Amino acid sequence: MRTHIGKFEIVRLLGQGAMGEVYLGRDPGIGREVAIKTIRPALIGEDMGGELRDRFAREAKAAGLLQHPNVVTVFEFGTDGDLLYLVMEYVPGEDLAALLQRGELRPSELLEILAQVCEGLAQAHKHGIIHRDIKPTNVMVQREEEGLHAKVMDFGVAKLNDGELTQTGHVVGTLAYMAPEYLSTGKSQPVSDLFSVGVILHEGLSGERPFAAPSSGAMVYAILHDEPQPLEDTVFEGVSPSVKALTNRLLAKNPASRFATATEAARALRAARNPAWIAPLDDATVAVATPSGGHASATGKPRPDWTTWAVGLGVMGLATWAGVASLRDKTPDPAPPPVNSHINDVVLEEAARQMDAKPEHALKLVQEVIDATPESQPVDPDAYALKMAIYYRMGFMELLEATEREARDRKVSGIEMLKNAKFRAMLEKDRAHSRKLAPELRERLLKGES
């Protein structure tokens, strides 16, 4: 292990991951303990587009603008030979994720922690900084004599008031905590951070995130359109029952229905620790209806009424269409039902039609086709081709790459995917203009390799 990074002495290793290590260090000039976050040298050598360097620089710049008790302070950003490092305040505590996993927090303690998170966010928002990745692992918690003390950290994907340093339309952050307006437009607002706080609040109270889904595509759709999982009354022990209304307000689909500022949210979260407190707000309506009318098929042939009705709903029954007959039969049948390719074609045609105007709805349709296909049977190549094209349209590059790996795992033919016009157009556009995809991935897909 290194003995020094820059001028800082290394005391011990605090943690490590795929990206690099975090060390406990000491500033020899003043004796202050610090946390030193590093990126592995090998990754820096592969950072052809400079995204890792940009992320480190963005974190240093964003946090460096902030001086607040509920934000981890960044002191220095630099290089030491082939090592890139960030020096920040050392917080001798645990992240919120660890505390939630062990179930150690009382509801009143969770409310206080999130009130402090909102106070830290209020300071960031005041300086034109949107965090965009508020989640339990980015909240450090210390237990002190006077109580719990929370600090927000990791501004690596923050949006600064002088513009985003990530690619235009490239959505960054952690999917389960992303606000619906950010998912649908790629544009974040200060209240987008408050939605993330609402997800943590729901998760901390119930042990489950508010939007449960078996896949990333279904998760996107759920955040955009579904109501959160209901909170049982038993989770409000020792706090105001109005926490239910407070959670719904934070999770409102419409940004304008949340709190106007993080300061207001902090005030309400802290007030809700009093069991007698009654929230001066209504339960927010969080579901947004998304009806979709039927259309003629791409071939010009009219669809039967039942197909128009089912595709219009977009979420009901698609996963079971392939096995409707077996579901009606009360006798268990261990063999998977055959895939109905005609129905799949109808659904995928609808998805292709809607992907530009309603990409999240198209993604839901595509995912249902994939989910309805048993592991023992081949998936329609158009399903994965469209799923990647939709993720590209929405700016989800990491999810696109994960989908490509999933397609390879399921032995989907790259040559067959190239026959999909939307998929091929996406690849050719990226090569000619956008260049959002990693060049190696783009060229491999263009060659039909899988």
FENVEN-V35390 format. One line per field, one symbol per residue. burial: # if it has 9 or more other C-alpha atoms within 8 Angstrom, else .. Layout:
burial = ???
This chain:
burial = ....#..####.#..#...#########....#########.##..#...#.########.###.#.#.######.#.##..#######....###.###....#.###################.#.##############.....######.######...#.....##.....########.#.#.#################..###....###########........##.################.#.###.##########.####.#.#...##.##........##.....#....########..##.###..#............#...##.#######.##...############.##....####################.##..##..##.#.#######.#.###.##.###...#......#.###.###
